[in-house]
Amino acid sequence: MVNEFDRNGHHFKIWVSADGQVSIYLDNETKAHHGYHFPGIIQVPKGLEVDGQMLLQLPIDCDAAID
């Protein structure tokens, strides 16, 4: 796990696997949403539904930890 934070009433956990894939866990979900890291954001190709809205990007400040 490289980062864990709360935003807009939701809890996010960010993991990075050995092959560099970024996994996002929202609240207490056991299924991860997978994406790719770019400076300052995680791009989520299949989207991440938060409060009925589909997010394709998650702004995040953990570039050093992911790298």
C-alpha positions as CSV (number, residue, x, y, z in Angstrom):
1,M,0.0,0.0,0.0
2,V,1.4,3.4,-1.0
3,N,-1.3,5.7,0.2
4,E,-4.5,5.8,2.2
5,F,-6.7,8.8,2.5
6,D,-10.2,10.2,3.0
7,R,-11.9,12.5,0.5
8,N,-15.5,13.7,0.2
9,G,-16.7,11.1,2.8
10,H,-15.0,8.1,1.2
11,H,-11.9,6.1,2.2
12,F,-9.4,5.3,-0.5
13,K,-6.5,2.8,-0.4
14,I,-3.9,2.8,-3.2
15,W,-1.8,-0.2,-3.9
16,V,0.9,-0.8,-6.5
17,S,1.9,-4.3,-7.6
18,A,5.4,-5.4,-8.6
19,D,4.5,-5.0,-12.3
20,G,3.5,-1.4,-11.7
21,Q,-0.3,-1.7,-11.9
22,V,-2.2,0.6,-9.5
23,S,-5.1,-0.7,-7.6
24,I,-7.7,1.5,-5.9
25,Y,-9.9,0.2,-3.1
26,L,-12.9,2.4,-2.3
27,D,-14.3,2.4,1.2
28,N,-14.6,-1.3,2.3
29,E,-14.7,-2.9,-1.1
30,T,-12.7,-6.0,-1.6
31,K,-12.7,-5.7,-5.4
32,A,-10.0,-3.3,-6.7
33,H,-10.4,-0.8,-9.5
34,H,-7.2,-0.9,-11.7
35,G,-5.5,2.0,-13.3
36,Y,-2.2,3.6,-14.4
37,H,-0.2,6.2,-12.7
38,F,0.7,9.6,-14.3
39,P,2.2,12.5,-12.4
40,G,-0.5,13.8,-10.0
41,I,-3.2,11.4,-11.1
42,I,-4.3,7.8,-11.5
43,Q,-6.0,7.1,-14.8
44,V,-8.8,4.5,-14.4
45,P,-9.8,3.2,-17.8
46,K,-12.9,1.4,-16.7
47,G,-13.9,4.2,-14.4
48,L,-14.5,4.3,-10.6
49,E,-18.1,5.1,-9.5
50,V,-18.2,7.5,-6.6
51,D,-21.6,8.8,-5.4
52,G,-23.2,7.9,-8.7
53,Q,-20.6,9.7,-10.8
54,M,-18.0,7.8,-13.0
55,L,-14.5,9.1,-12.4
56,L,-11.9,8.3,-15.1
57,Q,-9.1,10.1,-13.2
58,L,-8.3,10.3,-9.5
59,P,-6.1,13.2,-8.5
60,I,-3.6,12.0,-5.9
61,D,-0.4,13.2,-4.3
62,C,1.7,10.1,-3.8
63,D,4.0,10.2,-6.9
64,A,7.2,9.5,-5.0
65,A,5.6,6.5,-3.2
66,I,4.3,5.0,-6.4
67,D,7.6,5.5,-8.2
